[in-house]
Every structure is written in structure tokens, then in C-alpha cells.
Amino acid sequence: MPAEADQAAFWITKAAEQNLPNAQLFLSGMYEAGIGVPKDHEKAKYWSGKADNAIKDVLPLLMPTL
């Protein structure tokens, strides 16, 4: 399982770096729990904030369709 978690963290990081909010939020959880990456509360907060900002940028565009 650890090798699989490491590989998952690698690919989720790649997706998060492409500004995909779901990947950013998932990566935040991985850092918070230490799954596939060392536990790091600062990185967890960073990726959670990136996801939050990305969602805030998209939400106004979606509102007219809701």
C-alpha cells in the first residue's frame, strides 16, 4: 500500500499543480493525514486554500446556470 499511496500522491500533485480544485482538496487531505506524503499541516492549508480560491473563481460563472 505505501508504494501505491506514493504513486497516488505523485499523480494527484500533478493534477493539483494544474489548478484542479478537486485534486487540490484531495492533496490537502493527503498532507493532513500523511498518506503518500509526510504529514505537513502547512502544505495541507496551502492546497486547501488553493482549492478554495479556484472554486471562488468559478462559482460566479456557474451561478446563472443554477
PDBQT receptor file of N, H, CA, C and O in Angstrom, charges set to zero:
ATOM      1  N   MET A   1       0.807  -1.208   0.000  1.00  0.00    +0.000 N 
ATOM      2  CA  MET A   1       0.000   0.000   0.000  1.00  0.00    +0.000 C 
ATOM      3  C   MET A   1       0.847   1.269   0.000  1.00  0.00    +0.000 C 
ATOM      4  O   MET A   1       0.484   2.201  -0.717  1.00  0.00    +0.000 OA
ATOM      5  N   PRO A   2       1.947   1.380   0.746  1.00  0.00    +0.000 N 
ATOM      6  CA  PRO A   2       2.714   2.625   0.731  1.00  0.00    +0.000 C 
ATOM      7  C   PRO A   2       3.183   3.034  -0.660  1.00  0.00    +0.000 C 
ATOM      8  O   PRO A   2       3.138   4.217  -0.997  1.00  0.00    +0.000 OA
ATOM      9  N   ALA A   3       3.632   2.079  -1.476  1.00  0.00    +0.000 N 
ATOM     10  H   ALA A   3       3.669   1.118  -1.202  1.00  0.00    +0.000 HD
ATOM     11  CA  ALA A   3       4.082   2.432  -2.826  1.00  0.00    +0.000 C 
ATOM     12  C   ALA A   3       2.919   2.963  -3.648  1.00  0.00    +0.000 C 
ATOM     13  O   ALA A   3       3.088   3.891  -4.438  1.00  0.00    +0.000 OA
ATOM     14  N   GLU A   4       1.735   2.377  -3.465  1.00  0.00    +0.000 N 
ATOM     15  H   GLU A   4       1.598   1.623  -2.823  1.00  0.00    +0.000 HD
ATOM     16  CA  GLU A   4       0.554   2.851  -4.180  1.00  0.00    +0.000 C 
ATOM     17  C   GLU A   4       0.172   4.254  -3.715  1.00  0.00    +0.000 C 
ATOM     18  O   GLU A   4      -0.214   5.095  -4.527  1.00  0.00    +0.000 OA
ATOM     19  N   ALA A   5       0.278   4.503  -2.431  1.00  0.00    +0.000 N 
ATOM     20  H   ALA A   5       0.592   3.820  -1.772  1.00  0.00    +0.000 HD
ATOM     21  CA  ALA A   5      -0.037   5.829  -1.896  1.00  0.00    +0.000 C 
ATOM     22  C   ALA A   5       0.959   6.864  -2.411  1.00  0.00    +0.000 C 
ATOM     23  O   ALA A   5       0.579   7.993  -2.722  1.00  0.00    +0.000 OA
ATOM     24  N   ASP A   6       2.232   6.481  -2.500  1.00  0.00    +0.000 N 
ATOM     25  H   ASP A   6       2.541   5.564  -2.247  1.00  0.00    +0.000 HD
ATOM     26  CA  ASP A   6       3.244   7.394  -3.043  1.00  0.00    +0.000 C 
ATOM     27  C   ASP A   6       2.936   7.741  -4.493  1.00  0.00    +0.000 C 
ATOM     28  O   ASP A   6       3.041   8.897  -4.904  1.00  0.00    +0.000 OA
ATOM     29  N   GLN A   7       2.555   6.724  -5.263  1.00  0.00    +0.000 N 
ATOM     30  H   GLN A   7       2.470   5.785  -4.929  1.00  0.00    +0.000 HD
ATOM     31  CA  GLN A   7       2.243   6.954  -6.674  1.00  0.00    +0.000 C 
ATOM     32  C   GLN A   7       0.983   7.809  -6.809  1.00  0.00    +0.000 C 
ATOM     33  O   GLN A   7       0.916   8.692  -7.664  1.00  0.00    +0.000 OA
ATOM     34  N   ALA A   8      -0.002   7.548  -5.973  1.00  0.00    +0.000 N 
ATOM     35  H   ALA A   8       0.052   6.830  -5.279  1.00  0.00    +0.000 HD
ATOM     36  CA  ALA A   8      -1.219   8.361  -5.991  1.00  0.00    +0.000 C 
ATOM     37  C   ALA A   8      -0.887   9.813  -5.667  1.00  0.00    +0.000 C 
ATOM     38  O   ALA A   8      -1.381  10.725  -6.329  1.00  0.00    +0.000 OA
ATOM     39  N   ALA A   9      -0.058  10.029  -4.660  1.00  0.00    +0.000 N 
ATOM     40  H   ALA A   9       0.344   9.288  -4.123  1.00  0.00    +0.000 HD
ATOM     41  CA  ALA A   9       0.331  11.394  -4.287  1.00  0.00    +0.000 C 
ATOM     42  C   ALA A   9       1.049  12.086  -5.441  1.00  0.00    +0.000 C 
ATOM     43  O   ALA A   9       0.844  13.276  -5.679  1.00  0.00    +0.000 OA
ATOM     44  N   PHE A  10       1.882  11.350  -6.151  1.00  0.00    +0.000 N 
ATOM     45  H   PHE A  10       2.049  10.383  -5.958  1.00  0.00    +0.000 HD
ATOM     46  CA  PHE A  10       2.601  11.919  -7.293  1.00  0.00    +0.000 C 
ATOM     47  C   PHE A  10       1.616  12.440  -8.337  1.00  0.00    +0.000 C 
ATOM     48  O   PHE A  10       1.725  13.583  -8.780  1.00  0.00    +0.000 OA
ATOM     49  N   TRP A  11       0.658  11.603  -8.729  1.00  0.00    +0.000 N 
ATOM     50  H   TRP A  11       0.570  10.674  -8.369  1.00  0.00    +0.000 HD
ATOM     51  CA  TRP A  11      -0.274  11.992  -9.789  1.00  0.00    +0.000 C 
ATOM     52  C   TRP A  11      -1.284  13.032  -9.320  1.00  0.00    +0.000 C 
ATOM     53  O   TRP A  11      -1.669  13.908 -10.095  1.00  0.00    +0.000 OA
ATOM     54  N   ILE A  12      -1.712  12.951  -8.079  1.00  0.00    +0.000 N 
ATOM     55  H   ILE A  12      -1.399  12.240  -7.450  1.00  0.00    +0.000 HD
ATOM     56  CA  ILE A  12      -2.635  13.960  -7.561  1.00  0.00    +0.000 C 
ATOM     57  C   ILE A  12      -1.936  15.309  -7.470  1.00  0.00    +0.000 C 
ATOM     58  O   ILE A  12      -2.551  16.345  -7.718  1.00  0.00    +0.000 OA
ATOM     59  N   THR A  13      -0.657  15.303  -7.116  1.00  0.00    +0.000 N 
ATOM     60  H   THR A  13      -0.157  14.461  -6.914  1.00  0.00    +0.000 HD
ATOM     61  CA  THR A  13       0.115  16.550  -7.101  1.00  0.00    +0.000 C 
ATOM     62  C   THR A  13       0.184  17.148  -8.496  1.00  0.00    +0.000 C 
ATOM     63  O   THR A  13       0.031  18.358  -8.660  1.00  0.00    +0.000 OA
ATOM     64  N   LYS A  14       0.411  16.312  -9.502  1.00  0.00    +0.000 N 
ATOM     65  H   LYS A  14       0.535  15.329  -9.369  1.00  0.00    +0.000 HD
ATOM     66  CA  LYS A  14       0.448  16.797 -10.890  1.00  0.00    +0.000 C 
ATOM     67  C   LYS A  14      -0.877  17.462 -11.252  1.00  0.00    +0.000 C 
ATOM     68  O   LYS A  14      -0.890  18.533 -11.859  1.00  0.00    +0.000 OA
ATOM     69  N   ALA A  15      -1.984  16.833 -10.882  1.00  0.00    +0.000 N 
ATOM     70  H   ALA A  15      -1.973  15.964 -10.389  1.00  0.00    +0.000 HD
ATOM     71  CA  ALA A  15      -3.300  17.402 -11.175  1.00  0.00    +0.000 C 
ATOM     72  C   ALA A  15      -3.524  18.689 -10.385  1.00  0.00    +0.000 C 
ATOM     73  O   ALA A  15      -4.057  19.659 -10.923  1.00  0.00    +0.000 OA
ATOM     74  N   ALA A  16      -3.125  18.707  -9.122  1.00  0.00    +0.000 N 
ATOM     75  H   ALA A  16      -2.692  17.919  -8.684  1.00  0.00    +0.000 HD
ATOM     76  CA  ALA A  16      -3.296  19.901  -8.286  1.00  0.00    +0.000 C 
ATOM     77  C   ALA A  16      -2.503  21.074  -8.844  1.00  0.00    +0.000 C 
ATOM     78  O   ALA A  16      -2.958  22.217  -8.799  1.00  0.00    +0.000 OA
ATOM     79  N   GLU A  17      -1.328  20.791  -9.366  1.00  0.00    +0.000 N 
ATOM     80  H   GLU A  17      -0.958  19.862  -9.402  1.00  0.00    +0.000 HD
ATOM     81  CA  GLU A  17      -0.496  21.845  -9.954  1.00  0.00    +0.000 C 
ATOM     82  C   GLU A  17      -1.112  22.412 -11.230  1.00  0.00    +0.000 C 
ATOM     83  O   GLU A  17      -0.721  23.489 -11.681  1.00  0.00    +0.000 OA
ATOM     84  N   GLN A  18      -2.068  21.699 -11.811  1.00  0.00    +0.000 N 
ATOM     85  H   GLN A  18      -2.386  20.824 -11.444  1.00  0.00    +0.000 HD
ATOM     86  CA  GLN A  18      -2.784  22.184 -12.989  1.00  0.00    +0.000 C 
ATOM     87  C   GLN A  18      -4.050  22.948 -12.588  1.00  0.00    +0.000 C 
ATOM     88  O   GLN A  18      -4.929  23.195 -13.414  1.00  0.00    +0.000 OA
ATOM     89  N   ASN A  19      -4.125  23.313 -11.312  1.00  0.00    +0.000 N 
ATOM     90  H   ASN A  19      -3.412  23.112 -10.641  1.00  0.00    +0.000 HD
ATOM     91  CA  ASN A  19      -5.231  24.102 -10.758  1.00  0.00    +0.000 C 
ATOM     92  C   ASN A  19      -6.581  23.397 -10.817  1.00  0.00    +0.000 C 
ATOM     93  O   ASN A  19      -7.603  24.033 -11.072  1.00  0.00    +0.000 OA
ATOM     94  N   LEU A  20      -6.589  22.094 -10.586  1.00  0.00    +0.000 N 
ATOM     95  H   LEU A  20      -5.758  21.577 -10.379  1.00  0.00    +0.000 HD
ATOM     96  CA  LEU A  20      -7.838  21.345 -10.498  1.00  0.00    +0.000 C 
ATOM     97  C   LEU A  20      -8.261  21.299  -9.031  1.00  0.00    +0.000 C 
ATOM     98  O   LEU A  20      -7.610  20.643  -8.218  1.00  0.00    +0.000 OA
ATOM     99  N   PRO A  21      -9.354  21.997  -8.688  1.00  0.00    +0.000 N 
ATOM    100  CA  PRO A  21      -9.737  22.130  -7.279  1.00  0.00    +0.000 C 
ATOM    101  C   PRO A  21      -9.961  20.805  -6.563  1.00  0.00    +0.000 C 
ATOM    102  O   PRO A  21      -9.589  20.669  -5.397  1.00  0.00    +0.000 OA
ATOM    103  N   ASN A  22     -10.560  19.828  -7.233  1.00  0.00    +0.000 N 
ATOM    104  H   ASN A  22     -10.862  19.938  -8.180  1.00  0.00    +0.000 HD
ATOM    105  CA  ASN A  22     -10.778  18.536  -6.569  1.00  0.00    +0.000 C 
ATOM    106  C   ASN A  22      -9.452  17.898  -6.186  1.00  0.00    +0.000 C 
ATOM    107  O   ASN A  22      -9.314  17.355  -5.089  1.00  0.00    +0.000 OA
ATOM    108  N   ALA A  23      -8.483  17.962  -7.078  1.00  0.00    +0.000 N 
ATOM    109  H   ALA A  23      -8.595  18.403  -7.969  1.00  0.00    +0.000 HD
ATOM    110  CA  ALA A  23      -7.160  17.396  -6.793  1.00  0.00    +0.000 C 
ATOM    111  C   ALA A  23      -6.478  18.177  -5.675  1.00  0.00    +0.000 C 
ATOM    112  O   ALA A  23      -5.823  17.587  -4.815  1.00  0.00    +0.000 OA
ATOM    113  N   GLN A  24      -6.626  19.497  -5.682  1.00  0.00    +0.000 N 
ATOM    114  H   GLN A  24      -7.158  19.976  -6.380  1.00  0.00    +0.000 HD
ATOM    115  CA  GLN A  24      -6.018  20.324  -4.644  1.00  0.00    +0.000 C 
ATOM    116  C   GLN A  24      -6.594  19.978  -3.273  1.00  0.00    +0.000 C 
ATOM    117  O   GLN A  24      -5.860  19.868  -2.291  1.00  0.00    +0.000 OA
ATOM    118  N   LEU A  25      -7.900  19.810  -3.218  1.00  0.00    +0.000 N 
ATOM    119  H   LEU A  25      -8.496  19.900  -4.015  1.00  0.00    +0.000 HD
ATOM    120  CA  LEU A  25      -8.538  19.476  -1.946  1.00  0.00    +0.000 C 
ATOM    121  C   LEU A  25      -8.143  18.073  -1.487  1.00  0.00    +0.000 C 
ATOM    122  O   LEU A  25      -7.894  17.854  -0.302  1.00  0.00    +0.000 OA
ATOM    123  N   PHE A  26      -8.085  17.128  -2.421  1.00  0.00    +0.000 N 
ATOM    124  H   PHE A  26      -8.287  17.307  -3.384  1.00  0.00    +0.000 HD
ATOM    125  CA  PHE A  26      -7.684  15.763  -2.089  1.00  0.00    +0.000 C 
ATOM    126  C   PHE A  26      -6.245  15.743  -1.585  1.00  0.00    +0.000 C 
ATOM    127  O   PHE A  26      -5.934  15.067  -0.604  1.00  0.00    +0.000 OA
ATOM    128  N   LEU A  27      -5.364  16.491  -2.264  1.00  0.00    +0.000 N 
ATOM    129  H   LEU A  27      -5.617  17.039  -3.061  1.00  0.00    +0.000 HD
ATOM    130  CA  LEU A  27      -3.961  16.549  -1.856  1.00  0.00    +0.000 C 
ATOM    131  C   LEU A  27      -3.831  17.170  -0.468  1.00  0.00    +0.000 C 
ATOM    132  O   LEU A  27      -2.997  16.746   0.333  1.00  0.00    +0.000 OA
ATOM    133  N   SER A  28      -4.648  18.162  -0.193  1.00  0.00    +0.000 N 
ATOM    134  H   SER A  28      -5.325  18.506  -0.844  1.00  0.00    +0.000 HD
ATOM    135  CA  SER A  28      -4.661  18.759   1.142  1.00  0.00    +0.000 C 
ATOM    136  C   SER A  28      -4.945  17.694   2.202  1.00  0.00    +0.000 C 
ATOM    137  O   SER A  28      -4.286  17.649   3.241  1.00  0.00    +0.000 OA
ATOM    138  N   GLY A  29      -5.916  16.852   1.933  1.00  0.00    +0.000 N 
ATOM    139  H   GLY A  29      -6.452  16.889   1.089  1.00  0.00    +0.000 HD
ATOM    140  CA  GLY A  29      -6.247  15.777   2.864  1.00  0.00    +0.000 C 
ATOM    141  C   GLY A  29      -5.125  14.767   3.010  1.00  0.00    +0.000 C 
ATOM    142  O   GLY A  29      -4.900  14.231   4.095  1.00  0.00    +0.000 OA
ATOM    143  N   MET A  30      -4.420  14.508   1.913  1.00  0.00    +0.000 N 
ATOM    144  H   MET A  30      -4.603  14.944   1.032  1.00  0.00    +0.000 HD
ATOM    145  CA  MET A  30      -3.294  13.578   1.969  1.00  0.00    +0.000 C 
ATOM    146  C   MET A  30      -2.192  14.135   2.864  1.00  0.00    +0.000 C 
ATOM    147  O   MET A  30      -1.599  13.400   3.653  1.00  0.00    +0.000 OA
ATOM    148  N   TYR A  31      -1.916  15.444   2.741  1.00  0.00    +0.000 N 
ATOM    149  H   TYR A  31      -2.399  16.041   2.100  1.00  0.00    +0.000 HD
ATOM    150  CA  TYR A  31      -0.903  16.061   3.606  1.00  0.00    +0.000 C 
ATOM    151  C   TYR A  31      -1.367  16.089   5.061  1.00  0.00    +0.000 C 
ATOM    152  O   TYR A  31      -0.567  15.895   5.976  1.00  0.00    +0.000 OA
ATOM    153  N   GLU A  32      -2.640  16.328   5.268  1.00  0.00    +0.000 N 
ATOM    154  H   GLU A  32      -3.290  16.485   4.525  1.00  0.00    +0.000 HD
ATOM    155  CA  GLU A  32      -3.169  16.372   6.637  1.00  0.00    +0.000 C 
ATOM    156  C   GLU A  32      -3.049  15.005   7.316  1.00  0.00    +0.000 C 
ATOM    157  O   GLU A  32      -2.731  14.919   8.502  1.00  0.00    +0.000 OA
ATOM    158  N   ALA A  33      -3.307  13.941   6.553  1.00  0.00    +0.000 N 
ATOM    159  H   ALA A  33      -3.566  14.011   5.589  1.00  0.00    +0.000 HD
ATOM    160  CA  ALA A  33      -3.283  12.586   7.112  1.00  0.00    +0.000 C 
ATOM    161  C   ALA A  33      -1.932  11.888   6.967  1.00  0.00    +0.000 C 
ATOM    162  O   ALA A  33      -1.687  10.864   7.604  1.00  0.00    +0.000 OA
ATOM    163  N   GLY A  34      -1.062  12.441   6.133  1.00  0.00    +0.000 N 
ATOM    164  H   GLY A  34      -1.261  13.273   5.616  1.00  0.00    +0.000 HD
ATOM    165  CA  GLY A  34       0.228  11.793   5.902  1.00  0.00    +0.000 C 
ATOM    166  C   GLY A  34       0.117  10.555   5.033  1.00  0.00    +0.000 C 
ATOM    167  O   GLY A  34       0.830   9.574   5.248  1.00  0.00    +0.000 OA
ATOM    168  N   ILE A  35      -0.770  10.596   4.057  1.00  0.00    +0.000 N 
ATOM    169  H   ILE A  35      -1.349  11.392   3.883  1.00  0.00    +0.000 HD
ATOM    170  CA  ILE A  35      -0.968   9.462   3.150  1.00  0.00    +0.000 C 
ATOM    171  C   ILE A  35      -0.192   9.712   1.864  1.00  0.00    +0.000 C 
ATOM    172  O   ILE A  35      -0.546  10.597   1.085  1.00  0.00    +0.000 OA
ATOM    173  N   GLY A  36       0.851   8.948   1.641  1.00  0.00    +0.000 N 
ATOM    174  H   GLY A  36       1.138   8.229   2.274  1.00  0.00    +0.000 HD
ATOM    175  CA  GLY A  36       1.665   9.077   0.434  1.00  0.00    +0.000 C 
ATOM    176  C   GLY A  36       2.647  10.231   0.469  1.00  0.00    +0.000 C 
ATOM    177  O   GLY A  36       3.505  10.352  -0.405  1.00  0.00    +0.000 OA
ATOM    178  N   VAL A  37       2.524  11.071   1.468  1.00  0.00    +0.000 N 
ATOM    179  H   VAL A  37       1.827  10.973   2.178  1.00  0.00    +0.000 HD
ATOM    180  CA  VAL A  37       3.404  12.231   1.674  1.00  0.00    +0.000 C 
ATOM    181  C   VAL A  37       3.613  12.377   3.180  1.00  0.00    +0.000 C 
ATOM    182  O   VAL A  37       2.805  11.880   3.964  1.00  0.00    +0.000 OA
ATOM    183  N   PRO A  38       4.678  13.048   3.589  1.00  0.00    +0.000 N 
ATOM    184  CA  PRO A  38       4.838  13.297   5.032  1.00  0.00    +0.000 C 
ATOM    185  C   PRO A  38       3.728  14.225   5.538  1.00  0.00    +0.000 C 
ATOM    186  O   PRO A  38       3.285  15.118   4.816  1.00  0.00    +0.000 OA
ATOM    187  N   LYS A  39       3.284  14.013   6.770  1.00  0.00    +0.000 N 
ATOM    188  H   LYS A  39       3.644  13.287   7.357  1.00  0.00    +0.000 HD
ATOM    189  CA  LYS A  39       2.299  14.932   7.356  1.00  0.00    +0.000 C 
ATOM    190  C   LYS A  39       2.872  16.336   7.347  1.00  0.00    +0.000 C 
ATOM    191  O   LYS A  39       4.008  16.562   7.763  1.00  0.00    +0.000 OA
ATOM    192  N   ASP A  40       2.068  17.279   6.865  1.00  0.00    +0.000 N 
ATOM    193  H   ASP A  40       1.145  17.095   6.527  1.00  0.00    +0.000 HD
ATOM    194  CA  ASP A  40       2.530  18.663   6.790  1.00  0.00    +0.000 C 
ATOM    195  C   ASP A  40       1.300  19.568   6.809  1.00  0.00    +0.000 C 
ATOM    196  O   ASP A  40       0.628  19.740   5.792  1.00  0.00    +0.000 OA
ATOM    197  N   HIS A  41       1.018  20.137   7.966  1.00  0.00    +0.000 N 
ATOM    198  H   HIS A  41       1.564  19.998   8.792  1.00  0.00    +0.000 HD
ATOM    199  CA  HIS A  41      -0.177  20.965   8.117  1.00  0.00    +0.000 C 
ATOM    200  C   HIS A  41      -0.106  22.236   7.279  1.00  0.00    +0.000 C 
ATOM    201  O   HIS A  41      -1.134  22.720   6.805  1.00  0.00    +0.000 OA
ATOM    202  N   GLU A  42       1.080  22.775   7.091  1.00  0.00    +0.000 N 
ATOM    203  H   GLU A  42       1.915  22.381   7.475  1.00  0.00    +0.000 HD
ATOM    204  CA  GLU A  42       1.219  23.987   6.275  1.00  0.00    +0.000 C 
ATOM    205  C   GLU A  42       0.899  23.700   4.808  1.00  0.00    +0.000 C 
ATOM    206  O   GLU A  42       0.214  24.490   4.158  1.00  0.00    +0.000 OA
ATOM    207  N   LYS A  43       1.388  22.580   4.287  1.00  0.00    +0.000 N 
ATOM    208  H   LYS A  43       1.944  21.938   4.815  1.00  0.00    +0.000 HD
ATOM    209  CA  LYS A  43       1.073  22.217   2.898  1.00  0.00    +0.000 C 
ATOM    210  C   LYS A  43      -0.404  21.865   2.762  1.00  0.00    +0.000 C 
ATOM    211  O   LYS A  43      -1.021  22.157   1.737  1.00  0.00    +0.000 OA
ATOM    212  N   ALA A  44      -0.969  21.243   3.782  1.00  0.00    +0.000 N 
ATOM    213  H   ALA A  44      -0.468  21.005   4.614  1.00  0.00    +0.000 HD
ATOM    214  CA  ALA A  44      -2.402  20.936   3.758  1.00  0.00    +0.000 C 
ATOM    215  C   ALA A  44      -3.207  22.227   3.665  1.00  0.00    +0.000 C 
ATOM    216  O   ALA A  44      -4.158  22.322   2.890  1.00  0.00    +0.000 OA
ATOM    217  N   LYS A  45      -2.819  23.216   4.462  1.00  0.00    +0.000 N 
ATOM    218  H   LYS A  45      -2.046  23.139   5.092  1.00  0.00    +0.000 HD
ATOM    219  CA  LYS A  45      -3.510  24.502   4.446  1.00  0.00    +0.000 C 
ATOM    220  C   LYS A  45      -3.318  25.207   3.100  1.00  0.00    +0.000 C 
ATOM    221  O   LYS A  45      -4.251  25.813   2.574  1.00  0.00    +0.000 OA
ATOM    222  N   TYR A  46      -2.109  25.125   2.549  1.00  0.00    +0.000 N 
ATOM    223  H   TYR A  46      -1.351  24.632   2.977  1.00  0.00    +0.000 HD
ATOM    224  CA  TYR A  46      -1.812  25.746   1.255  1.00  0.00    +0.000 C 
ATOM    225  C   TYR A  46      -2.728  25.182   0.163  1.00  0.00    +0.000 C 
ATOM    226  O   TYR A  46      -3.372  25.936  -0.567  1.00  0.00    +0.000 OA
ATOM    227  N   TRP A  47      -2.780  23.849   0.061  1.00  0.00    +0.000 N 
ATOM    228  H   TRP A  47      -2.257  23.237   0.654  1.00  0.00    +0.000 HD
ATOM    229  CA  TRP A  47      -3.573  23.240  -1.008  1.00  0.00    +0.000 C 
ATOM    230  C   TRP A  47      -5.069  23.431  -0.777  1.00  0.00    +0.000 C 
ATOM    231  O   TRP A  47      -5.829  23.562  -1.737  1.00  0.00    +0.000 OA
ATOM    232  N   SER A  48      -5.494  23.449   0.464  1.00  0.00    +0.000 N 
ATOM    233  H   SER A  48      -4.877  23.343   1.244  1.00  0.00    +0.000 HD
ATOM    234  CA  SER A  48      -6.894  23.723   0.762  1.00  0.00    +0.000 C 
ATOM    235  C   SER A  48      -7.259  25.146   0.334  1.00  0.00    +0.000 C 
ATOM    236  O   SER A  48      -8.329  25.378  -0.228  1.00  0.00    +0.000 OA
ATOM    237  N   GLY A  49      -6.372  26.082   0.602  1.00  0.00    +0.000 N 
ATOM    238  H   GLY A  49      -5.502  25.894   1.059  1.00  0.00    +0.000 HD
ATOM    239  CA  GLY A  49      -6.590  27.471   0.193  1.00  0.00    +0.000 C 
ATOM    240  C   GLY A  49      -6.625  27.631  -1.313  1.00  0.00    +0.000 C 
ATOM    241  O   GLY A  49      -7.434  28.393  -1.841  1.00  0.00    +0.000 OA
ATOM    242  N   LYS A  50      -5.740  26.909  -2.016  1.00  0.00    +0.000 N 
ATOM    243  H   LYS A  50      -5.082  26.290  -1.587  1.00  0.00    +0.000 HD
ATOM    244  CA  LYS A  50      -5.738  26.963  -3.486  1.00  0.00    +0.000 C 
ATOM    245  C   LYS A  50      -7.072  26.449  -4.032  1.00  0.00    +0.000 C 
ATOM    246  O   LYS A  50      -7.631  27.035  -4.960  1.00  0.00    +0.000 OA
ATOM    247  N   ALA A  51      -7.575  25.365  -3.463  1.00  0.00    +0.000 N 
ATOM    248  H   ALA A  51      -7.121  24.890  -2.709  1.00  0.00    +0.000 HD
ATOM    249  CA  ALA A  51      -8.852  24.807  -3.911  1.00  0.00    +0.000 C 
ATOM    250  C   ALA A  51      -9.977  25.799  -3.643  1.00  0.00    +0.000 C 
ATOM    251  O   ALA A  51     -10.842  26.007  -4.495  1.00  0.00    +0.000 OA
ATOM    252  N   ASP A  52      -9.967  26.404  -2.475  1.00  0.00    +0.000 N 
ATOM    253  H   ASP A  52      -9.265  26.235  -1.783  1.00  0.00    +0.000 HD
ATOM    254  CA  ASP A  52     -10.986  27.384  -2.109  1.00  0.00    +0.000 C 
ATOM    255  C   ASP A  52     -10.978  28.554  -3.082  1.00  0.00    +0.000 C 
ATOM    256  O   ASP A  52     -12.037  28.987  -3.535  1.00  0.00    +0.000 OA
ATOM    257  N   ASN A  53      -9.802  29.066  -3.406  1.00  0.00    +0.000 N 
ATOM    258  H   ASN A  53      -8.942  28.714  -3.037  1.00  0.00    +0.000 HD
ATOM    259  CA  ASN A  53      -9.701  30.185  -4.344  1.00  0.00    +0.000 C 
ATOM    260  C   ASN A  53     -10.172  29.798  -5.736  1.00  0.00    +0.000 C 
ATOM    261  O   ASN A  53     -10.839  30.588  -6.404  1.00  0.00    +0.000 OA
ATOM    262  N   ALA A  54      -9.838  28.599  -6.181  1.00  0.00    +0.000 N 
ATOM    263  H   ALA A  54      -9.296  27.957  -5.638  1.00  0.00    +0.000 HD
ATOM    264  CA  ALA A  54     -10.245  28.149  -7.513  1.00  0.00    +0.000 C 
ATOM    265  C   ALA A  54     -11.764  28.035  -7.593  1.00  0.00    +0.000 C 
ATOM    266  O   ALA A  54     -12.370  28.406  -8.599  1.00  0.00    +0.000 OA
ATOM    267  N   ILE A  55     -12.371  27.524  -6.534  1.00  0.00    +0.000 N 
ATOM    268  H   ILE A  55     -11.879  27.223  -5.717  1.00  0.00    +0.000 HD
ATOM    269  CA  ILE A  55     -13.829  27.384  -6.521  1.00  0.00    +0.000 C 
ATOM    270  C   ILE A  55     -14.484  28.757  -6.508  1.00  0.00    +0.000 C 
ATOM    271  O   ILE A  55     -15.491  28.965  -7.185  1.00  0.00    +0.000 OA
ATOM    272  N   LYS A  56     -13.931  29.697  -5.747  1.00  0.00    +0.000 N 
ATOM    273  H   LYS A  56     -13.114  29.529  -5.197  1.00  0.00    +0.000 HD
ATOM    274  CA  LYS A  56     -14.480  31.056  -5.708  1.00  0.00    +0.000 C 
ATOM    275  C   LYS A  56     -14.392  31.730  -7.073  1.00  0.00    +0.000 C 
ATOM    276  O   LYS A  56     -15.261  32.528  -7.423  1.00  0.00    +0.000 OA
ATOM    277  N   ASP A  57     -13.349  31.418  -7.852  1.00  0.00    +0.000 N 
ATOM    278  H   ASP A  57     -12.643  30.770  -7.568  1.00  0.00    +0.000 HD
ATOM    279  CA  ASP A  57     -13.203  31.997  -9.185  1.00  0.00    +0.000 C 
ATOM    280  C   ASP A  57     -14.243  31.451 -10.155  1.00  0.00    +0.000 C 
ATOM    281  O   ASP A  57     -14.696  32.170 -11.046  1.00  0.00    +0.000 OA
ATOM    282  N   VAL A  58     -14.623  30.192  -9.992  1.00  0.00    +0.000 N 
ATOM    283  H   VAL A  58     -14.255  29.608  -9.268  1.00  0.00    +0.000 HD
ATOM    284  CA  VAL A  58     -15.540  29.537 -10.928  1.00  0.00    +0.000 C 
ATOM    285  C   VAL A  58     -16.998  29.744 -10.538  1.00  0.00    +0.000 C 
ATOM    286  O   VAL A  58     -17.866  29.798 -11.409  1.00  0.00    +0.000 OA
ATOM    287  N   LEU A  59     -17.272  29.858  -9.272  1.00  0.00    +0.000 N 
ATOM    288  H   LEU A  59     -16.566  29.815  -8.565  1.00  0.00    +0.000 HD
ATOM    289  CA  LEU A  59     -18.645  29.932  -8.794  1.00  0.00    +0.000 C 
ATOM    290  C   LEU A  59     -19.471  31.034  -9.453  1.00  0.00    +0.000 C 
ATOM    291  O   LEU A  59     -20.611  30.767  -9.832  1.00  0.00    +0.000 OA
ATOM    292  N   PRO A  60     -18.961  32.260  -9.613  1.00  0.00    +0.000 N 
ATOM    293  CA  PRO A  60     -19.773  33.284 -10.277  1.00  0.00    +0.000 C 
ATOM    294  C   PRO A  60     -20.159  32.905 -11.711  1.00  0.00    +0.000 C 
ATOM    295  O   PRO A  60     -21.211  33.316 -12.200  1.00  0.00    +0.000 OA
ATOM    296  N   LEU A  61     -19.328  32.141 -12.368  1.00  0.00    +0.000 N 
ATOM    297  H   LEU A  61     -18.473  31.807 -11.971  1.00  0.00    +0.000 HD
ATOM    298  CA  LEU A  61     -19.643  31.716 -13.728  1.00  0.00    +0.000 C 
ATOM    299  C   LEU A  61     -20.751  30.666 -13.742  1.00  0.00    +0.000 C 
ATOM    300  O   LEU A  61     -21.508  30.568 -14.707  1.00  0.00    +0.000 OA
ATOM    301  N   LEU A  62     -20.840  29.888 -12.676  1.00  0.00    +0.000 N 
ATOM    302  H   LEU A  62     -20.224  29.967 -11.892  1.00  0.00    +0.000 HD
ATOM    303  CA  LEU A  62     -21.844  28.830 -12.606  1.00  0.00    +0.000 C 
ATOM    304  C   LEU A  62     -23.195  29.321 -12.110  1.00  0.00    +0.000 C 
ATOM    305  O   LEU A  62     -24.221  28.715 -12.422  1.00  0.00    +0.000 OA
ATOM    306  N   MET A  63     -23.217  30.394 -11.351  1.00  0.00    +0.000 N 
ATOM    307  H   MET A  63     -22.384  30.886 -11.098  1.00  0.00    +0.000 HD
ATOM    308  CA  MET A  63     -24.448  30.854 -10.716  1.00  0.00    +0.000 C 
ATOM    309  C   MET A  63     -25.596  31.065 -11.701  1.00  0.00    +0.000 C 
ATOM    310  O   MET A  63     -26.718  30.665 -11.388  1.00  0.00    +0.000 OA
ATOM    311  N   PRO A  64     -25.386  31.667 -12.866  1.00  0.00    +0.000 N 
ATOM    312  CA  PRO A  64     -26.523  31.851 -13.781  1.00  0.00    +0.000 C 
ATOM    313  C   PRO A  64     -27.145  30.535 -14.248  1.00  0.00    +0.000 C 
ATOM    314  O   PRO A  64     -28.310  30.517 -14.644  1.00  0.00    +0.000 OA
ATOM    315  N   THR A  65     -26.401  29.450 -14.210  1.00  0.00    +0.000 N 
ATOM    316  H   THR A  65     -25.454  29.464 -13.888  1.00  0.00    +0.000 HD
ATOM    317  CA  THR A  65     -26.936  28.174 -14.682  1.00  0.00    +0.000 C 
ATOM    318  C   THR A  65     -27.608  27.377 -13.577  1.00  0.00    +0.000 C 
ATOM    319  O   THR A  65     -28.236  26.354 -13.849  1.00  0.00    +0.000 OA
ATOM    320  N   LEU A  66     -27.487  27.828 -12.338  1.00  0.00    +0.000 N 
ATOM    321  H   LEU A  66     -26.977  28.659 -12.117  1.00  0.00    +0.000 HD
ATOM    322  CA  LEU A  66     -28.077  27.077 -11.216  1.00  0.00    +0.000 C 
ATOM    323  C   LEU A  66     -29.516  27.457 -10.988  1.00  0.00    +0.000 C 
ATOM    324  O   LEU A  66     -30.161  26.921 -10.086  1.00  0.00    +0.000 OA
TER     325      LEU A  66
